[in-house]
Amino acid sequence: MHNVIAFYDDRVLAHEPNIDADFLPDRIDKRIRQLLSGLSVPWKYPEHPGRLKAIQQLLNKAPIEGLVFEGGKAATHEQLARVHTTSYLSDIFNLRGKNAWLDVDTTAVSPGSVDAAEVAAGTAIAAVEAVMEKRTRSAFALVRPPGHHAEPVRARGFCLFNNVAVAAAHARSALGCERVLIVDWDAHHGNGTQDIFWAEPDVMFFDIHRAAPFYPGSGHLQDVGAGLAEGTTVNVPLPAGAGDEAYLKAFRDILAPAADWFKPDIILVSAGFDPHWHDLALNVSYDGFGALTGFLQQLAEKHCDGRLVFVLEGGYNLESLANGTRAVLAVLAGQTIPVPDSCGIADVEAAANFHRSAFQAE
């Protein structure tokens, strides 16, 4: 059995939105054109194929011993329809081969986007299947477009299909998992995942994110699910400066007891790397991502025989995206779990040691 398999498929690179495409519907297009024309700097689409190429380049330059790669596959209509309405899927499939903006909040398609989105969702499924088949202890689906903003009936925030939700629904419907825990550590709240499982008591959704009004403005503390699922949505909104200590404290003090109560059969992670300070949203370090991964490994060992699957979400600074992903993969491959320093403390201690002799009396 492998420690970790990274799943990747070149077809996800075919999603290349063109910022000059028309908005749907037409009246929105006119309004957005007015707004964009007023910007002093040309706007570029941040979610581009270079994100995955940056990860590949770093892993080629600094390979991880024991890391195995496998290809992905396209999700079927049936698999997608477990979390998205058939009318929504029809609308998206009608855009195959076209350029268009779907939503005021930045979601667009290019001719290859629908194919890429099918492969992204299917590759998340492939990662879950590999773990459930005991071919690997853990897996990481390196996919795009991301998914956690995609709602049952609406594309949002660069997302067309909700990859992690599709994978969670497949685990429950086809692979015998009764209870699925989804942990979302992306800087942005996973509004789509929350909506999909809002009233589903057998899927727990734990989301730690930068608090509203930061995009998408959802994920409030009091949002806890409804009906029989009350308590299975767990939101931890954080201020902009929060980093490793806050994330790890939330995992220890909130996620761990929640998992003890819920007893998941598998843990899925919506892994965005925009909480790193290069992305200017929060303050998590590479060691922090590694430490969080180690914590989730231990949680998975305790509750579900180590079954742990990561699915790539956001992260738009190419350096922190690549290095953050590598930090996670290194821990999954069996390297030592890092212990992050409080940011700057080690540097201050080193500086104190350097300067101390200057202030000592002869």
N, C-alpha and C positions, 0 to 999 in steps of 0.2 A: 504493500500500500504506500502511495506517495504521501508526503507531508502536505504538499500543496500543488494544485494544477492551476495555471493561469489560462483562461479561455479567451481567445482572440480570433477575430475573423475580419479579413480585409474589406469585406462588403460594408462594414460600418463606416468606412471612409467616404462612401458615395454620397453622404449627406453633406452638401456644401451650399447652404443658403446664399442667395444673391440679394444683397440689400437693396438692389434696384427693382426687385420684383414688385408687382402690384399687391396692395392689401385687399383682402376680402372681408367685408363688402366694400363697394366702391366709395361710399361716403366716408368710411374710416380712412381710406387711402388719401383722400384730399386733406383731411385733418392732420394725419401723420406727416405728409409731405410739408405742410406748413411748419410743423414743429421742427422737423429735421433741418429745414432750410435756415432756421434761426440759430443753429448750433455753430460755434466758432471752429470746431474740429470735426472732420468727417467721422461719422459713426461707423464702426466695423462690427461684424457679427462675431461675438466672442467665442461661440461654441463651434469650433472648426476642426478639420481633420488633424491639424498640427498638434492637437492635445494628445492624441494617442501616439502620434509619431514621436513626440518628445519622450513619452514613457518607454517606447521601444528603444530609442537611441540610448537612453540611460541604462536600460537593462542589458543592452549589447556592450556598452562601455564598461559597466560594472556588474557583471553577471552574478547571480545568486546561486550558490551551490545547492543542487537538489530541486531547483525550480523547473517544472515540466510545463510545456505549452501544448494546448490542444485547440482545434478549431471550434467554431460555433455552428449554429444552425438557425434557420428561420422559424419563428413561432407560427403555429397554425391559427386559422380564424377561430377555431374552437377554444384554443388556449387564450387568445386575446379577449374573446367574448366572455370569459369568466369575470373580467374586471371592467370591461368597457361595453357600452350599449352597442347593439348591432347597427343602429342608425349612425352613431358616431364612427364606427368602423367603416361603414359604407362611404361616409363623407371623406374620410382620410384616404381610403383606397381609390376614390375618384381623382385624387390629386397625384397618383402615381405618374411619373414622367413630366410633372409640371413644376413651374416656379411660382410660388405664392407666399404671401404672409397670411397666417391664420388668425392672429390674435394681436391686439394692441400691445400686450406685454411680451413682445419679442419672439414669438414662435413662428418659424418660417419653414418652407420645404423647397427643395431643389428636385430635379428629375429623379435622383437616386435616393431621396430621403425615406420614402415609404418602405422600400426594400431594406434600407439600413436599419430603420426602426424595427421591422419584423425580425431582423437578425439580432439586434440588441436584446430584444425580449427573449428570443429563442436561445441566445447564448447564456442568458441568466438561468433559463431552465436547464440547459446542458450542465451548468455548474452545480445546480442543486441535484440533478440526477447522478452526477459523478460521486458526490458526497453520500447520497442515499444508497448507491450501489457499493459503497465501501472501496471504491477505487482510489480514493484520496481522503485524507482527514479533513482538509479544507480546500476551498476553491475561491478564485477571484475572477469575475467576469469583467474584462477590460472592454467596455462597450460605450457607444454613443449612437444617437443622441441619448442624453440622460433621461430619467423617467419620473422622478418622484413628484414633480409638479403636475403631471398629466392626471386629469380627473376622469371619472367615468364617461363624461360627455363632452370634454373640452381639452384641447391642447393648450398648455401654458408653459411659460418659463423655459423655452428651448426643448420641451418634452412632448413627444407624440404619444407613445405608449408607456404605461407605468411598468417598467421592467421588473422592479423588485416585487410589485404586487402580482404581476403575472406569474412570477416564479413562486411566490408564496401560495397563490391559489392552486398552482400545479402540484406543489408539494402536498397540499391537503386533498385535492381531488384525485390525483393519480398515483401518489407515492406513499400513501398511508400515514402521513403526518397529521395527527389530530390537532396539535397546537403549534403555531408558528410565532416566533418572536422576531419582529423587525426593529432593528436599531438604526436610526438615521442620525448621523453626526455631521452632515452637510451644514454649512453656515446658514443656509436658507431652510425654512420650515418645509417639510414634505406635505404640503396641503393636499395633493392628490392621493397619496397613500392614506392619509388620515380620512379623507372623504370615503374612499373605497371600503375601508374596514371600520367605519365609525360605529356601526351597529353589529359588528361581527365578534362575538365573545371568544372565538377560538384563534383569533389573531391579535396579539398584543403589539401596539405600535408605540415605541419609545423614541421621542425626537428631542434632541438637544440642539439649539440653534440661537442665532442672534434675534433678539426680541423685536416685535413690531415697534415702529412702523417699517423696519427693514423688510425688504421683499421676502415673501409675498404678503406680509402683514397679518398672517394667521399664526396659529400655534400658541394660543394663550394658556396660561396655567390652568384656568378653569375648564378648558376643553378636555373632557375625560371620556368621551364616548356616550352612547345612549342605550337605554333599555337594558337587556341582559349583558351588553358590552360595556356598561358603565364601569370605569376603572381600567379598561384595557387600552385606552389612549392616554399616554403619559407625556406631557409636554414640559420641557425645561428651558424656558426662555432666558437668555443671558445678555448682559450688557456688552458693548463693543469691545472692551478691553479684556474680556475673559479668555483664559488660556488653559494650559495643561492642568493646573491645580483645580480649577473649577470643573473641567470636564471629568477628571478622575474622581473628584469628590461626588459629582452627580452619579457616576457609575457605581461607586461604592455605596452611597447613601440612599439612592433611589432605584437604579437599575437592578442591583443585586437582590434587594428584598422583593422587588416586583417579579423578578425571574423565579425566586424561591416560591412565591405564591402561585405563579402561572404555570411553571414546570413545562417549558417548551420541548418539542421534539426536534427542532432545528432552529438555529439562529441565522437570520439573514441581516446583512449590514448594507444600508445605503451609504456608501463611503464617498463623500465629497471631500476635496482637499482645499476648499476655499476658507476653512477656519484658520489656515496658516496666515501669518502676518503679511506675507507677500501679497495676498489677495485683499488685504485691508479690511476684512470683515471681523475677524477675531484674532486670537493670539496663540494658537496651538503650534508647537514645534514639531520637527520630524521625530524626535524622541517621544514626544507626546503621542503622536499617531502610533508609534511602536508600542508604547505602554498601554494605550487603549486596546490595541489588538491583543496584547498579552492578557489583559483583563477579560476580554471576550472569549479568548481561548479557554481560560480557566472556568468561566461561566458555562461554556459549552461542554467542557469535560464533566462538570458537576451535574448538569441536567440532561444532556442529550448525546452522550457518547462522543463528544467532541465535534459534532456536526456543525460546521460554520462556513457560511458562504458570503463573500463580499461582492457587491455590484457597484461599479463606478458611477458616481453622480457628477457633481460639479467640480470646479477647480479650474481657473482660467489663467493664472500665472503659470507659464509652462515649467519654470524651474521648480516651484513648490509642488505642482501637480506630480511631476515625475519623481521627485525625491520623496514626497509623502507616500506615493504608491509603492516605491521601493522599500520604504521603511516598514510598511505593512507586510509586504511579501517576504521580507527578510525574517520577520518574527514567525510568520506562518511556515516558513521553510525550516525553522528550528533554531534560528540564531537567538542569542541571549536577549531577553526582554529588557529594553533600556529603562532606566529610572531618570526621568527628566528633572533637571535642576529648576528651581525657581528662576525665572528669566533674569539673568544678569548677576545673580548672587555669586556664582563661581568666578565671574570676571572681576567683580569687586574684591573678592578674596585674593585673587591673583595680583591685582593692582596694589592691594594693601601690603602683600608680601614684598612686592617690588619696591615700594616707596618707604617701607617701614624704617630701613636702616638710615635714611636721610634725617629722620626725626629723633633718633636716639642720641642721647648725650654721650660724648666720648668718655 
